[in-house]
Amino acid sequence: MAALTEERDTPRRGENSVADLETIKLAASTKIYAGSLVCKNAAGNAVPGATATTLVAMGRAEFTVDNSTGLVDVKSIDVRPGTFRWGNSSAGDLIAKADIGSICYVVDDQTVAKTSATNTRSVAGKVVEVDSTGVWVRTGIGIALT
């Protein structure tokens, strides 16, 4: 899959309350689409999921927020931690049923992979299930990865 260019309907499992939402300030020159995998960068600002080693997966964006012409810390985004169905990678990085219980890695703002691609990707979360439409991953702060 490729990075998002529009909002995505990302299914969620289980129940969360509004209190579970994290509000994070956006990085400068950043647009995050509703339904996308949101990460914090090394400075602590929200960015779309991408292949990088310094990101911390936070959860799913609840709304689209466009700060593409703004400075850092000007706009905020609500992010929900939980279990979400992300897109599955391909070829040698395809996540299979045998990978349930394992850690997976961020490829972009809607895709996860089986490997870190030789330590070039950040952790997305823990694989909960794999189905024909994607990978259910427990993502966000407070998620036990061991």
N, C-alpha and C positions, 0 to 999 in steps of 0.2 A: 504494500500500500504506500501511498505518498502522503505527505503532510496535508492537512485540511485546507480547503479554500472556502468552506462554508460550514454552517452549523451541522452537528452530527447528533443523531438520536442514539445515545449510548445507554443501553439498558443497565439497570442496577438490581442487585439482589438484596433482600433483607430490608430492614427498616432503619432509617436514620431520623433524627429530629433536626429541627432548624438549629438547635444548639450545637450540632455536629459540624456545621459549616465553619470553614476557616476563611477569613478575609485577608487577602494578601495584596500588597501594593505591586503594580505591574512594573516591569523593567521598561526603560525608555524604548521608543520605536517598536512597540510590541502590540500585536493583535492576537487575542485568544478567542477561539470560537466556542460557543456553547457545546457541551458534550465532549470536548477535547480533554486529553490527558495533560494536566497542568503540573509543572515542576517548579521548584524554587532553584534559582541559580546560586552561585557562590556568594553573591551579595545579599541574598535573602529575598529577591524579587521574583514575582511570578513570570514564567515564560512557558511557551508551548513545549510539550515533550519533543525531544530531539536527541540525536546521537551525540552524546557528550559524556564525559566522566565526572563532571562536577555538579550534576543535577540531583535533586531529591524529589521523587515522585510524591505529589500531595493528594491527588484525586482527580475528580471530574469537574470541569467548569460548568457552573449552573446557568450562566448567561454569556453572551458574546460581549467582550469589552475591547474597544479599539483605542489603543494608545499609540498608534503607529506614527503620529506626528507629535507626540508628547514627550515630556521629560520623565525621568525615573520618579516614582512615588506620587505621581499626579492622580492616577486612577487606581481603583482597587477592583478585585474580582472575588466572588464567592466560589469556594472550592469545597466539594463534598468528598471526604474519604469514604471508602467502602469497597464493595465487590462489584466490578463492572466488566462488561464484555468488550474487549478490545480486539482489533484486527490481528490475525495471526500472520507472522512473517512467512517466508517461503524457503524452499530448498533446504539447505543444511541447518537453517535456523527455525524451521517449522516446529511449533510446539505440538506434541502428541499427548495422547491419554497417559502414556507412561511418565510424562513430566508433571503430572498432578502432584502437588506438594513441594515442587521445586521453585526456586526463584527464577523470574524471567526479567528481561531487560527492555528498556525504552529504545524504540527505533525512531518513532516520530510521535506526533500528538494523537495518533489513533492506532498505532501498531506496536506489538511487543514481539520479542524474539527469545529463542531458547538460550542463546549464548551472549556473552559480553563483546563478541567480535574482537577478541584479543585485547580485552580491557579498554575498549573505546566507548562502551555504553554504560549508562547508569541503571541501577536496579529499578524495575517498575513495581514489583511486588511478588506475591506468591500465587502460583497457579492453583486454582480451585477446581476448574473443569475445562474441558475442551469439547466444543461441539462443531457442527458443520458451518457455523457462521462466525466463529471466533473463539477467543480464549477468555474465560472468566478469571479475573485477577483481583486479589485483595490488595488494594492500593491506598497509601496514605499514612499519615502519622499515626503511631500507635499500633501498626500492623507488625506482629511478631514474624520475623523472617527466619527464625531458627526452628 
